[in-house]
Amino acid sequence: MQTQRAELFNQLPEHGWRIASVEENLEWWAHEMWMLESVWSPVSSRAYVTFLVAPDAPILPYDKTHRKSERVWAVMASPEKPRDRLSVENQFTLSLGQGWEKGLPAFFEHLSMLRTQNKGAGTM
């Protein structure tokens, strides 16, 4: 997952995004969440990128043999911050398994669509 995470991070500026904040220590279904802000027009539009933990493999507090990051299977792009596992349903996801690089253009295309969909979402 580290390779995929690094590649996503590196490509954000090329697609007009910056990471405004990072959340960790989330519930079992999410490893990490990035709040993105657009640096392209419309500036300050927001989107969220969430690294998803396999739904059939929750990490229990006493499970010291597996790190949560080892169970990340996909990354999700959403217009709003997902609040629970159910809010992940029907959102755009990119599998981080074999061949994940082929899905990067569609992932960034979806983020671009979210930028225009959320015009002004980040402005006060």
Residue, then its C-alpha position, 0 to 999 in steps of 0.5 A: m500500500q505504501t507504493q500506491r499511497a506515494e504515487l497518489f500523493n505525488q500525482l495530486p499536484e499534477h491534477g490540481w489538488r493539495i492535501a489540506s489535512v490527514e486523519e488517522n486512527l479511524e474506525w476499523w474500515a478506514h486506515e487513513m483519510w485525506m481532505l483535499e482542497s483544489v488549487w485549480s478553479p474552483v479553488s478550495s473545492r473539497a474532496y476526500v480520499t479514504f484508504l479502505v480496509a478489507p470489509d471481511a477483515p476488521i482489526l481488533p484492538y487485541d490483534k497485534t499480529h496484523r497492522k491495519s495498513e496491511r489490510v488496505w485493499a482500495v482507495m475511495a474518492s468521495p465528495e463528503k467525508p465518509r462517516d461510517r462503513l455504510s457511507v462507503e457503498n456506491q462511492f468511486t473506489l480504486s482497487l490497490g491490487q495488481g494492475w492498480e496503475k491502470g485505474l489511476p486516470a479514472f481515479f483522477e478523472h473522478l476527483s476532477m468531477l468532484r471538484t466541479q460538483n463541489k464548487g465553493a464547498g470549501t469557501m466560507 
